[in-house]
């Protein structure tokens, strides 16, 4: 009898510990970040928007002159709308650097050859900056790091820009921490450089998309298996999996490729089991465009980032003492065909030092 009592007491205490662990565990154990799941209503809402945008058809823009902003005539002499650049700002905090971008757009010295679209996380307190950014916010949904919500937000921006203006020919994805490294005229002439035009099928001219596509990174296997082993199969075999910078400049035809996709999205929208290896926004776009049109992409980005001393997946953040003309010149340098056009990551308090060198350095091309 006594022996059974001794057996009962530990069993009773063990059973009693379960509810206590349930109640107290979240306060004792460190919280684990769990990326949000995209809800069915949000998914259906996005699919409707993407379907409309992907169905919108517009020809590739006419080839502009080599050394100046385009005229209203194409090389064939027919009247065409001037091709534009859509600037897509993806943010979850205020646009502290917007005065610098305001100067950038003011320096275009011509009829607007750009459109601006802002996707701001609705859970963040963001005051509209005004100026060229007034009324440029698009219907947005919550975003979170290490989740496919950042893919959805970028696709939402692409879809809105496609539908808004048929003249949008390039789509540049940027963040609130990005800065321009050149004048608007320099950026425009770089993207519409006639020497970059490719001759496609049926004799049509096509511009390339500037997107980083990497296949030999040391972290490739861990990132591929972030959702679990073999989960990406059969749609995405490992030898087709690619990674690259989140920030790209896509042509109109590639923007439509992104919005038409359903097959790969079914895999990349799945939640990750290994959050530390999960950066869906750096995987989905390079993998999709590498599989669909590898020769139509440059495989490099025009947005400079410094990974020296990176922490927790975040690149180096530039602070006011680092801002100088020499920094701008150094960030522009590239071993690739073109100079870098944008750079990140700059802290909000860099604004004044950047404004101090804007006219004499950044926009003096």
Order of alpha helices (4+ residues) and beta strands (2+ residues): alpha-alpha-beta-alpha-beta-alpha-beta-beta-alpha-beta-beta-beta-alpha-beta-alpha-alpha-alpha-beta-beta-alpha-beta-alpha
